[in-house]
Amino acid sequence: MSDGPFSSVMLIANDGLLQNQGLAVSGNLIIAINNYNNTAVVSDYTSVLSNAVANLASSNANVANSTVTSNVVYGLQTLSANLVPAITNVVPAAYASTLGNYANTYTGGFSGVVIAQANSILGSGDVSKFCQVYGIVQSYISQTNQYINSLANTGAISNTFTSMNSVTTGSISNVNSNLTVFGADLLALGKTWDLTNLQHFGYPSALVYNMSKIAGLLPDFVKMLNTAGVDSATLQNLTQNGVAPTATVEATMYQVMTWVTGSQLQEVLTIFNCTTPGLTSMADLLNPVKTLPHSYQTLTIPTPTGNNPGSISSTLSNIYTSANTVNNNLLPLFASNPSYILLSTVTPPAQALANQAVAQSLQQIKNIFNLTLPAFAAAVTALETNAGLPAINGLTTPVPANVSSSLGNTLATGTGPNGTLTLDDFMGSAAGIPYTDDFNQVTANIVTLNAANAFYYLTNTVSGAFTVMANAIAGNYTVITDPGPPEQVVVTIPSGSPGAGTYTSLELAFTTGIIPATSNIIANIQASYSSATGNLNTTFTTMANQLTIEKNNLALAQVNFSELVGNSRSAVMALGSNLHEIGKDPNNSAFFTAISNTSNLYGQAIVASMREGRNITTMNAAGIGSDTQIPIR
C-alpha cells in the first residue's frame, strides 16, 4: 500500500485548480435560471429593462435614473417587487435593502443577483479566492457549531444539575463541600479504601479483602480471627474469591478489629500507608468520623425532592450533625436498604448509616470504580470550587435562560441538526442549493399561468404593457414640439393602451402613466390567480431570504471579497490536497460535486478524487489494500 500525499486524479484536479479550471457555478442552476429567463413574460420584460438602461437613464435627461433603477414605487427594476416579483424578475420589496440598490447597468434582475453572488463565492474567475473563502467558512462553521450544539444540548445535564460546583468538580463537591480538607484526609488514608468495592463500603470483610490484595493478612491478625471463630476456609473464600461472609462472621471480624491496637494497629496502618491521626484500633478504619477527622462534618449527600426518590434536589444535607451523630433526614433514605440493614447489625447503626451515605455520594463520581484512593485523593486536593463567586453558586440551571437567549440571538443558525451551520448556509448559491429547485418551480408556475393566458395584458404585441414600454423607450410616442434648449416634447400613449394619455415628458409618461397601469395589471393577475401567484411569491421570498442569510453568514465569518488575495497558490494547493477528506464529508462532497465543472477533465478529476477518498475509507475498513497514492520515495 502506497502512502504518498497524492493520487493521479488528485494531481490532475490540482493542475486544473491552479489554472482556474475545474470549478464553476452549478450547471443545473444555470440551466434552471436560463429556463426561467426564457419564459415569455420574463423574457419580454428583460428586453424592456435592457433597452431602458441603454437608452433612457444613461443618455436621456427627460428620464431620471431612479425611474429605471432604484425607485421602489415607480422604478422599472423594482416593478412588481411588492406584488409578484417573479413576473418581472425583481428582488422582493422586503429584501431590497440587502439585495437591491441597482446600478444603472442592468444586472439580470433577481436571477442575476443570485448568479452574481455565486460568481463572487467562486472567486469571479480566480479559484484561489474561492479556496480562501472555503477555508474561512469551514473554520467558522467548525467553531460556531460547537457553540450551537452545546447550547442545544444543555438539557442533557439539566436533569442532574445540583450546582455549578457539582458540575465543575465532577460531582466531587457533592461528597464533601470542603475539598481542600477532604483531599488532605483522603491522602492520609493511603490505600485504606478500595474504590472498586464501594458496594461493601464500611464492611469489615471489605477492609480485610483490601488488605489481602495489598500485602496479604498479618499472621497475628489471622490468628485472632481464627480464635474468635472465623475459620480459614471462610477467610480463603474471602481473600481469594472475594466472597463476602455471613452477617455473623462480619460482626465477629468487626469485634476482632476493635482488639487490634498498639503495635498491631501500626502494622496494619503501614500496609495501608495510612497516616491518619487519632486512630486507636483497626475498627476505626471503618468509621468516617475517625478516617476523615478534619472533614467528616462537611460530608454531604444529595437528597430527594419531596416524595420522589429519583429526583435530586439542588441542596445537600450534611451527613453528620456532630461526632457519631448522623443527620436524622438520612435514615428514611436507607431504612429499607438491605445493605444498610445488614451493616447496622455489624457496626454501630449511626456508623453504618454514614458509610451507606458516603458510598452513595462517591458513586455519583464518574469512573470512581476505576480509581485508586491515592489518585482520587490527589485529584480532590487539586480541585477548585467556585468559592467567592456568588452569582455562579446561585445558578439553578446549567445555563440561565437569558444566556441561552442571548447566545441564540448572537450566533448564526443554519439548516443542519440543532440549527447547526452547513456549507450551503454560506455558499449554497454557487451549488444552486436551494435555488435550482426553486427556479424550476417558479418556471413551472409561470408556464402554467402563461398557458392560461394570464399575462395577455402584459405581453400581447399590440397593446400589452411591456409592448407599450418598449415603444415608449424607442421614442415611438414622443414628438418634439420645440428643439429648445430646453427641448420640449409631447408623449402620447394611444387610447386603449396601459397609461393612455398625453404627457409633457417621457419621465411623466412612465411614472404617472405606464408604470402605475402595469402595476394595476399585475395586481389583477395576482387577484385572479391567487394560488399560482401565491406559490410564486413564496418561492421567490424563500430564495431572497436564503440569499440574505448567505450574505449575512459570510459577513459574520468576516469574509470580505475585496480583501481576498488574488492568485494565491498556497490556498489552491491547500484545498487540492484535501480532496479526499472533502469527499468523506457528505455535505461538503455534495457541494463540491455541484460546483465541479464535469464538462472537462479537471472538474471530473475533482469528483473522482472525492470518490477515491470514500473508496479508500471503505477498502481500509474491509482490510483491502490499495495503491491509489503515488509513492514519494
KAVEN-V339803 format. One record per residue. RES is the residue in three letters. OMEGA is omega in degrees with one decimal (* if undefined). D_CENTER is the distance of its C-alpha to the mean C-alpha in Angstrom with 1 decimal. Layout:
res = <RES	RES>
omega = <OMEGA	OMEGA>
d_center = <D_CENTER	D_CENTER>
//
This chain:
res = <MET	SER	ASP	GLY	PRO	PHE	SER	SER	VAL	MET	LEU	ILE	ALA	ASN	ASP	GLY	LEU	LEU	GLN	ASN	GLN	GLY	LEU	ALA	VAL	SER	GLY	ASN	LEU	ILE	ILE	ALA	ILE	ASN	ASN	TYR	ASN	ASN	THR	ALA	VAL	VAL	SER	ASP	TYR	THR	SER	VAL	LEU	SER	ASN	ALA	VAL	ALA	ASN	LEU	ALA	SER	SER	ASN	ALA	ASN	VAL	ALA	ASN	SER	THR	VAL	THR	SER	ASN	VAL	VAL	TYR	GLY	LEU	GLN	THR	LEU	SER	ALA	ASN	LEU	VAL	PRO	ALA	ILE	THR	ASN	VAL	VAL	PRO	ALA	ALA	TYR	ALA	SER	THR	LEU	GLY	ASN	TYR	ALA	ASN	THR	TYR	THR	GLY	GLY	PHE	SER	GLY	VAL	VAL	ILE	ALA	GLN	ALA	ASN	SER	ILE	LEU	GLY	SER	GLY	ASP	VAL	SER	LYS	PHE	CYS	GLN	VAL	TYR	GLY	ILE	VAL	GLN	SER	TYR	ILE	SER	GLN	THR	ASN	GLN	TYR	ILE	ASN	SER	LEU	ALA	ASN	THR	GLY	ALA	ILE	SER	ASN	THR	PHE	THR	SER	MET	ASN	SER	VAL	THR	THR	GLY	SER	ILE	SER	ASN	VAL	ASN	SER	ASN	LEU	THR	VAL	PHE	GLY	ALA	ASP	LEU	LEU	ALA	LEU	GLY	LYS	THR	TRP	ASP	LEU	THR	ASN	LEU	GLN	HIS	PHE	GLY	TYR	PRO	SER	ALA	LEU	VAL	TYR	ASN	MET	SER	LYS	ILE	ALA	GLY	LEU	LEU	PRO	ASP	PHE	VAL	LYS	MET	LEU	ASN	THR	ALA	GLY	VAL	ASP	SER	ALA	THR	LEU	GLN	ASN	LEU	THR	GLN	ASN	GLY	VAL	ALA	PRO	THR	ALA	THR	VAL	GLU	ALA	THR	MET	TYR	GLN	VAL	MET	THR	TRP	VAL	THR	GLY	SER	GLN	LEU	GLN	GLU	VAL	LEU	THR	ILE	PHE	ASN	CYS	THR	THR	PRO	GLY	LEU	THR	SER	MET	ALA	ASP	LEU	LEU	ASN	PRO	VAL	LYS	THR	LEU	PRO	HIS	SER	TYR	GLN	THR	LEU	THR	ILE	PRO	THR	PRO	THR	GLY	ASN	ASN	PRO	GLY	SER	ILE	SER	SER	THR	LEU	SER	ASN	ILE	TYR	THR	SER	ALA	ASN	THR	VAL	ASN	ASN	ASN	LEU	LEU	PRO	LEU	PHE	ALA	SER	ASN	PRO	SER	TYR	ILE	LEU	LEU	SER	THR	VAL	THR	PRO	PRO	ALA	GLN	ALA	LEU	ALA	ASN	GLN	ALA	VAL	ALA	GLN	SER	LEU	GLN	GLN	ILE	LYS	ASN	ILE	PHE	ASN	LEU	THR	LEU	PRO	ALA	PHE	ALA	ALA	ALA	VAL	THR	ALA	LEU	GLU	THR	ASN	ALA	GLY	LEU	PRO	ALA	ILE	ASN	GLY	LEU	THR	THR	PRO	VAL	PRO	ALA	ASN	VAL	SER	SER	SER	LEU	GLY	ASN	THR	LEU	ALA	THR	GLY	THR	GLY	PRO	ASN	GLY	THR	LEU	THR	LEU	ASP	ASP	PHE	MET	GLY	SER	ALA	ALA	GLY	ILE	PRO	TYR	THR	ASP	ASP	PHE	ASN	GLN	VAL	THR	ALA	ASN	ILE	VAL	THR	LEU	ASN	ALA	ALA	ASN	ALA	PHE	TYR	TYR	LEU	THR	ASN	THR	VAL	SER	GLY	ALA	PHE	THR	VAL	MET	ALA	ASN	ALA	ILE	ALA	GLY	ASN	TYR	THR	VAL	ILE	THR	ASP	PRO	GLY	PRO	PRO	GLU	GLN	VAL	VAL	VAL	THR	ILE	PRO	SER	GLY	SER	PRO	GLY	ALA	GLY	THR	TYR	THR	SER	LEU	GLU	LEU	ALA	PHE	THR	THR	GLY	ILE	ILE	PRO	ALA	THR	SER	ASN	ILE	ILE	ALA	ASN	ILE	GLN	ALA	SER	TYR	SER	SER	ALA	THR	GLY	ASN	LEU	ASN	THR	THR	PHE	THR	THR	MET	ALA	ASN	GLN	LEU	THR	ILE	GLU	LYS	ASN	ASN	LEU	ALA	LEU	ALA	GLN	VAL	ASN	PHE	SER	GLU	LEU	VAL	GLY	ASN	SER	ARG	SER	ALA	VAL	MET	ALA	LEU	GLY	SER	ASN	LEU	HIS	GLU	ILE	GLY	LYS	ASP	PRO	ASN	ASN	SER	ALA	PHE	PHE	THR	ALA	ILE	SER	ASN	THR	SER	ASN	LEU	TYR	GLY	GLN	ALA	ILE	VAL	ALA	SER	MET	ARG	GLU	GLY	ARG	ASN	ILE	THR	THR	MET	ASN	ALA	ALA	GLY	ILE	GLY	SER	ASP	THR	GLN	ILE	PRO	ILE	ARG>
omega = <179.9	-175.4	178.7	-176.6	-174.5	169.8	-178.5	-178.9	176.4	177.9	178.4	-179.6	-179.1	177.4	178.6	-179.2	179.1	176.7	-178.7	178.6	175.7	-179.9	179.4	174.2	-177.0	178.8	178.9	176.9	179.5	179.7	-178.3	-179.9	178.0	178.7	178.1	-178.6	-177.8	174.4	-171.0	-174.7	-179.2	179.2	179.9	-177.2	175.1	178.2	178.4	-177.2	180.0	179.0	179.8	-179.7	-177.0	-169.0	-177.5	-169.3	-175.4	-174.0	-173.9	-176.2	-178.7	179.8	-178.5	177.5	-175.6	179.3	179.3	-169.2	-160.7	-178.3	-173.2	-176.6	-172.4	-178.4	179.6	-179.6	176.7	-179.5	177.7	-179.1	-179.7	179.3	177.1	-173.5	-179.3	-179.6	-177.0	177.6	179.0	177.7	176.7	-172.8	-176.7	-176.1	-177.6	-176.5	-178.5	-176.3	-173.6	-173.2	-175.6	170.3	-179.3	178.1	-177.1	-175.2	177.9	176.6	-178.0	178.9	176.7	177.0	178.4	-179.6	179.0	178.1	178.9	179.4	177.9	179.7	-178.4	172.8	-179.8	178.5	178.8	-176.4	-177.8	177.5	174.4	-179.4	178.1	178.8	-179.8	-179.9	179.8	-177.1	-180.0	179.1	-179.2	178.8	-178.1	-178.0	-175.9	-178.5	175.5	176.8	-176.0	-179.6	178.6	-179.9	-178.3	-173.5	178.7	178.6	-178.9	179.7	-178.2	-175.1	-178.6	-177.2	174.2	178.5	178.3	173.9	179.6	-178.9	-172.9	178.3	179.4	179.6	-178.9	177.9	173.7	178.3	179.5	-175.6	178.8	-171.9	-177.5	-178.7	178.3	178.9	178.3	177.6	179.5	178.4	-179.6	-179.4	178.8	-178.4	-173.0	-179.0	173.8	-174.9	177.5	-174.3	-175.8	178.7	176.9	-179.0	-179.7	178.1	175.2	-178.3	179.1	177.9	178.1	-179.8	179.3	178.2	-178.2	179.4	-175.8	-173.9	-174.6	-177.9	177.7	-179.1	-179.6	-179.8	177.2	-179.6	179.4	178.5	179.9	-179.3	-179.1	175.8	176.6	-172.7	-176.5	-179.2	178.6	179.0	-179.8	179.1	178.4	-172.6	-177.2	-175.4	179.7	-179.2	-179.0	-179.9	179.1	178.5	179.4	179.0	177.6	-179.2	178.5	179.0	179.8	179.7	178.9	-179.3	177.7	179.5	-178.1	-177.5	173.5	-175.8	178.0	176.6	-178.4	177.0	178.2	-178.9	178.7	178.2	-178.3	-175.0	-176.1	179.4	-179.3	-178.4	170.6	179.3	-178.3	176.8	179.0	179.9	178.8	179.8	177.6	-176.5	-178.4	177.5	-179.2	-176.5	179.3	-170.0	-175.9	-173.2	-175.5	-177.6	174.0	172.1	-176.0	178.6	175.6	179.5	-179.0	175.5	177.8	-178.4	-177.5	-176.6	-177.8	-177.9	-177.5	179.1	-179.6	179.2	-179.4	-179.0	177.8	178.9	-178.7	170.8	173.4	-178.4	177.1	176.8	-176.0	178.2	-175.6	175.9	-175.5	-173.7	179.5	-179.3	-172.8	-173.0	-178.9	-179.4	-177.3	-179.1	178.0	-178.7	179.1	-175.0	-179.5	174.6	-177.2	-179.3	176.9	-175.4	179.7	178.3	179.4	-179.8	178.9	-179.9	177.2	179.8	179.2	-179.3	179.8	177.8	-178.9	-176.7	172.2	-172.4	-178.6	176.7	-177.9	-177.5	179.9	-175.1	168.0	-179.1	178.4	-180.0	178.2	-179.1	179.8	179.4	-179.6	-178.9	-175.8	-176.7	177.7	174.2	178.7	179.2	179.1	179.4	-172.1	-179.5	177.6	-178.9	-178.2	-178.3	178.3	175.1	-178.6	178.6	-179.4	-177.6	-178.1	177.5	177.5	-179.6	-178.7	179.7	179.2	179.5	-176.8	-175.8	172.6	176.1	-174.1	-173.5	178.7	177.7	-178.3	-176.9	178.8	-178.0	172.9	179.2	-178.9	-179.7	178.5	-167.8	-175.6	-178.4	-179.9	-179.1	-179.7	-178.7	0.6	-167.3	-179.2	179.6	-177.8	178.7	176.2	178.7	177.7	-179.8	-179.9	179.4	-179.9	177.0	178.7	178.2	-179.5	178.9	178.3	179.3	-177.7	-174.0	-174.8	-176.0	173.9	-166.6	-177.6	-168.7	179.6	-175.3	176.7	-176.6	-178.7	175.9	178.3	178.4	-178.9	179.0	-179.9	179.4	-179.2	178.7	-176.0	-177.0	-172.5	175.3	179.2	-178.9	179.0	-177.5	175.5	6.9	-7.6	-179.9	176.7	-177.5	169.6	178.2	-177.3	176.3	-173.8	176.6	-179.2	178.9	175.4	-179.8	-177.2	-179.1	-179.6	-175.7	-178.6	175.1	177.0	177.5	-179.4	179.1	179.4	-170.6	-178.8	-176.9	-169.7	-175.5	176.0	179.9	178.9	177.1	178.5	178.1	-179.6	176.8	177.4	176.0	179.9	-179.0	-176.1	-177.8	-170.8	-177.9	-177.8	179.9	174.1	176.3	178.2	-178.7	179.2	-177.7	179.1	178.2	177.8	-179.5	-179.9	178.6	-179.6	179.5	176.2	177.5	178.6	-178.7	179.6	180.0	177.9	177.7	178.3	177.5	178.2	172.8	176.8	-173.6	-177.7	-177.4	179.9	-179.1	-179.8	174.7	179.7	-178.7	-177.2	179.1	179.3	-177.3	177.9	178.4	-177.4	-179.8	-175.1	-174.3	177.5	-178.7	176.8	-179.5	-177.9	179.2	-174.3	-177.3	-179.7	-180.0	179.2	179.8	-177.8	175.4	-178.9	-177.3	176.7	-179.0	-174.1	174.2	177.6	-176.0	-173.2	177.9	177.4	179.6	176.8	178.6	-179.9	179.3	179.5	177.3	178.9	178.1	178.1	179.2	179.5	178.5	179.9	-179.0	178.1	-179.5	-179.5	-178.4	179.7	179.6	177.6	179.4	-178.0	-174.9	-179.4	-179.0	177.9	177.0	*>
d_center = <37.0	36.5	33.9	34.0	31.0	31.9	33.1	35.6	33.2	30.8	33.9	34.7	31.3	31.3	34.8	33.7	30.7	33.0	35.3	32.7	32.9	30.8	28.1	28.6	27.2	26.6	30.1	29.2	28.0	31.3	33.3	31.5	32.1	35.7	36.5	35.3	37.3	40.3	40.6	43.9	42.7	39.9	42.2	45.1	43.1	41.6	45.3	46.1	43.4	44.2	47.9	47.1	45.3	48.0	51.0	50.3	48.0	48.7	52.5	53.8	54.3	54.9	51.3	48.6	45.5	43.4	45.1	43.7	40.3	38.5	40.7	38.4	41.4	43.9	42.0	42.3	38.8	37.4	39.8	38.3	34.9	35.2	36.8	35.7	34.2	34.0	37.8	38.1	34.9	33.9	30.7	30.3	31.7	28.6	26.9	30.0	29.0	25.8	27.1	30.8	33.6	35.4	37.9	41.4	40.7	39.3	35.9	35.8	34.3	30.8	30.6	31.7	28.9	26.4	28.3	28.7	24.9	24.6	27.4	26.0	22.8	25.1	27.2	30.1	32.0	30.7	28.2	27.6	26.0	23.5	22.9	22.2	19.8	17.9	17.8	16.6	13.9	12.6	12.8	11.0	8.0	8.0	8.6	6.4	3.0	5.3	6.2	3.9	4.1	7.5	8.4	8.1	10.0	12.7	14.9	15.3	17.4	19.0	21.7	23.0	22.6	26.1	25.7	23.7	26.5	25.9	22.2	22.9	26.0	24.7	27.0	30.0	30.9	31.3	34.2	35.8	35.0	37.1	35.3	37.7	40.8	39.2	38.2	41.8	43.3	41.2	42.1	45.8	45.5	44.9	44.4	45.9	42.9	41.6	38.0	37.9	40.5	39.1	40.3	43.8	43.1	46.5	48.6	51.6	51.1	47.6	49.2	51.9	49.5	47.4	50.6	51.7	48.5	48.8	52.5	54.5	56.6	59.4	62.8	64.2	61.3	61.7	65.4	64.7	62.4	65.0	67.7	65.7	65.3	62.1	63.3	62.1	60.7	58.3	57.3	56.8	54.7	52.5	52.2	51.9	50.1	48.2	50.0	50.3	53.9	55.3	55.2	58.8	58.2	55.1	57.5	60.1	57.6	56.6	60.3	61.0	58.2	59.9	62.9	61.0	61.8	63.2	63.2	61.7	58.7	58.3	58.2	55.5	53.5	53.9	52.5	49.4	49.4	49.4	50.6	50.0	53.0	55.3	55.1	58.6	58.1	55.7	54.9	53.2	50.4	49.4	49.5	46.3	48.6	50.4	47.5	45.3	48.1	46.1	43.0	44.1	44.2	40.5	39.4	37.1	35.6	33.1	35.1	34.4	34.0	37.1	38.3	35.0	35.1	31.6	30.2	29.9	30.8	29.4	32.9	34.7	38.4	40.6	42.2	45.5	47.4	50.1	51.4	51.6	50.8	47.5	45.7	47.2	43.8	43.0	45.8	44.4	41.3	43.3	46.7	46.2	44.3	46.6	45.6	46.6	49.7	50.9	50.1	51.8	55.0	54.7	53.8	54.3	52.1	50.4	49.5	48.3	46.1	44.6	43.9	42.1	40.0	39.2	38.3	35.9	34.2	33.9	32.4	29.3	28.4	26.2	28.3	31.4	33.5	32.8	33.9	37.4	38.8	39.3	35.7	34.5	37.0	36.0	32.4	33.4	35.7	33.1	30.4	30.0	29.5	28.5	32.2	33.0	29.6	30.6	27.6	25.3	27.9	28.2	24.6	24.7	21.0	18.3	16.6	19.0	18.4	19.2	16.6	13.8	15.4	15.8	12.3	11.1	13.9	13.4	9.9	9.7	8.0	8.3	9.8	7.5	7.1	6.2	6.2	3.5	6.2	9.0	12.3	14.1	12.5	14.4	17.3	17.8	21.3	22.5	21.7	23.0	19.8	20.5	23.7	25.9	25.9	26.1	29.1	30.7	30.5	31.9	34.7	35.6	35.9	38.1	40.3	40.8	41.8	44.0	45.8	46.5	48.1	45.7	45.8	49.6	50.2	47.7	48.7	52.4	54.5	57.2	55.7	51.9	50.0	48.5	52.0	53.3	50.7	51.6	55.3	54.8	52.8	55.6	58.2	59.9	60.3	61.2	64.8	65.8	68.4	68.9	67.8	67.7	66.2	64.3	64.0	64.6	63.3	63.3	60.5	61.5	59.1	61.2	61.8	59.6	56.7	53.5	54.3	58.0	60.2	61.6	59.7	60.8	57.8	55.2	52.6	54.0	54.4	50.6	49.3	51.8	52.8	50.8	47.2	47.7	49.6	46.9	44.3	46.5	46.8	43.0	42.7	45.3	43.4	40.3	42.5	44.4	41.4	38.8	36.8	36.6	36.0	33.4	31.5	32.0	30.6	27.5	26.7	27.6	25.5	22.5	23.0	23.8	20.7	18.5	20.5	20.1	16.3	16.6	19.1	17.2	14.0	16.5	18.2	15.3	14.8	18.6	19.8	23.5	25.3	28.7	27.8	26.8	29.4	31.6	32.6	30.4	31.4	29.2	26.0	27.4	28.4	25.0	23.3	26.3	26.3	22.7	23.5	23.6	20.1	18.9	20.8	19.0	15.6	16.0	14.1	15.7	18.9	19.2	18.7	21.3	23.6	23.7	24.7	27.1	30.6	32.2	35.5	36.3	36.2	33.5	30.9	31.9	31.6	27.9	27.3	29.6	27.8	24.5	26.4	28.3	25.2	24.2	27.9	28.1	25.4	27.2	30.6	29.5	28.2	31.6	33.6	34.9	35.9	35.3	36.8	34.3	34.0	37.0	38.6	38.8	41.7>
//
